[in-house]
Amino acid sequence: MNATPIYNAITIADELLKIAKNRGQTMSPMKLMKLTYIAHGWALAVLKRDLFGNRIEAWQYGPVIPDLYQATKRFGRNEIPLTFVGDPQSHSTDPETHSFLESVYNLYGNYSAIGLSDMTHQSGTPWALRYQPGVRNIEIPDELIRNHYEELMRARQPAGNT
């Protein structure tokens, strides 16, 4: 049995950008950050695997993947230009992962960056459990993220299917 590859967060973000580009949509770095984080959370719960191995930290404005932040910070609050996004027909992930990311985008792609940020800041979220004002470099462990998204998954199941 081959282990499904763990990608870099930047590869996952690139794939999400390609999905958006294919639909004629753009994203700000903040929205991309939140979608990449949310996709990772759902992958831990649904696919039972890491989507990427990059560190995730609890920053003032929510969960942040520092590597992705460094790669996108030059765009500030502006949309990432579509000219920076590769061919949406050329995938950087395996078909299962690409299909999964399409599903995540279908569910969350129409939310604003602020709307996605609000979701990740709710009481009881992994960010809320780890964030400490003024303290830097606090990691949000995958176990916390997995537990949160598994809880969300259970909450979505109809009664009687537990």
Summary of the structure (lengths in Angstrom):
residues: 162
radius of gyration: 15.4
end to end distance: 29.3
largest distance: 49.0
contacts: 471
relative contact order: 0.20
helix: 54%
strand: 6%
